[in-house]
Amino acid sequence: MSDHVDYCFSTMDKSLLIEGMQHGNEQVALSALDTIVQQMQRHCSSFTIMQLQCFDILNMIIKLLSQEGITIDSDIMDKCATFNSLIEFKEQVSTIIDVVCNEIKSKRELHNTMIKSKVLAFIKDNYCRSDFSLEFVSSTLGITKSRINAILKEETLCSFVQFVTMLRMEEVKRQLRETDKKIQDIVKDVGYIDVSNFSRKFKNSEGLTLGQYRQLYS
């Protein structure tokens, strides 16, 4: 097998190595690296060709580090660039994979936490709007409806509709207890236009009419 063919032979595994690191999947990245090293051991006809492939991998990793804004200890990078054997190269790259995957996972966890907080805060700040809907939240925040529902299921065990209904119910009950506002005004204040329809939902949920609830708990 020619050196050129050898070089192309591992292209897919090199891509898998970088994709594994991009997704913070250390197992996938290490498995791809192991496959690449085995291929080079079997097929590279000279140490020079092996070095070229190793430098190609290193350049791909450096590009990924730049894209992700990740800094690796200079000693580790120097050892990767001045290796004397494939085993030495593999050990140093494995260290980089561990650092990068942990960094990326931490960044994604932080990002996901921020997204969750953003969604929950937006819903709590806006659920009383009469035009409030999943579509409205999705288009305003630029987050897909499926992800919003997934976040709510994870954080509240509720769907979007269930969570908004719960918030509105709790606000209605609070205002019934703490204010003298007319019942129909309270219902409209939390986003419901059809007062009679909400009244039925409230009685089904609480076992009391709105008036009975106010009389009992105010």
Residue pairs with C-beta under 8 A, 6 or more apart in sequence:
1 9
1 43
3 44
3 45
3 46
3 49
6 39
6 40
6 43
6 44
6 45
6 49
6 53
7 49
7 52
7 53
7 56
9 39
9 43
10 35
10 36
10 39
10 40
10 53
13 32
13 35
13 36
13 39
14 32
14 36
14 56
14 57
14 60
16 28
16 29
16 32
17 29
17 32
17 33
17 36
17 57
17 60
18 29
18 60
18 61
18 64
19 28
20 26
20 27
20 28
20 29
20 30
20 31
20 32
20 97
20 101
21 29
21 61
21 64
21 97
21 100
21 101
21 104
22 64
22 68
22 104
23 104
24 101
24 102
24 104
24 105
24 108
25 101
26 97
26 98
26 101
26 102
29 97
29 101
30 94
30 97
33 57
33 90
33 93
33 94
33 97
34 90
36 53
36 57
37 86
37 89
37 90
40 50
40 53
40 54
40 86
41 86
44 50
44 53
50 86
54 83
54 86
54 89
55 81
57 93
58 80
58 81
58 93
61 93
61 96
61 100
62 77
64 70
64 100
65 71
65 72
65 100
68 100
68 103
68 104
68 107
70 99
70 100
70 103
70 104
72 96
72 99
72 100
76 92
76 95
76 96
76 99
77 96
79 88
79 92
80 89
80 92
80 93
80 96
83 89
83 92
115 143
115 147
115 151
116 151
116 154
116 155
118 141
119 137
119 141
119 143
119 148
119 151
119 152
120 151
120 155
122 137
122 140
122 141
123 137
123 163
123 164
123 167
124 167
126 132
126 136
126 137
127 164
127 167
127 168
127 190
127 191
128 168
128 171
128 189
128 190
128 191
129 136
129 191
130 188
130 191
130 192
130 193
132 164
132 191
134 145
134 148
134 149
134 160
134 161
135 145
137 143
137 148
137 160
138 144
138 145
138 148
141 148
145 160
148 160
149 159
149 160
152 158
152 159
152 160
152 163
153 159
156 163
158 166
165 201
168 190
168 191
168 192
169 202
169 205
169 206
171 189
171 190
172 186
172 187
172 190
172 198
172 202
172 210
173 206
173 213
173 217
175 181
175 186
175 189
176 183
176 186
176 210
176 213
176 214
176 217
176 218
177 214
177 217
177 218
178 218
179 186
181 189
183 195
183 210
183 211
183 214
184 195
186 210
187 195
187 198
187 199
187 210
188 195
192 198
199 209
199 210
202 208
202 209
202 210
202 213
203 209
203 210
206 213
208 216
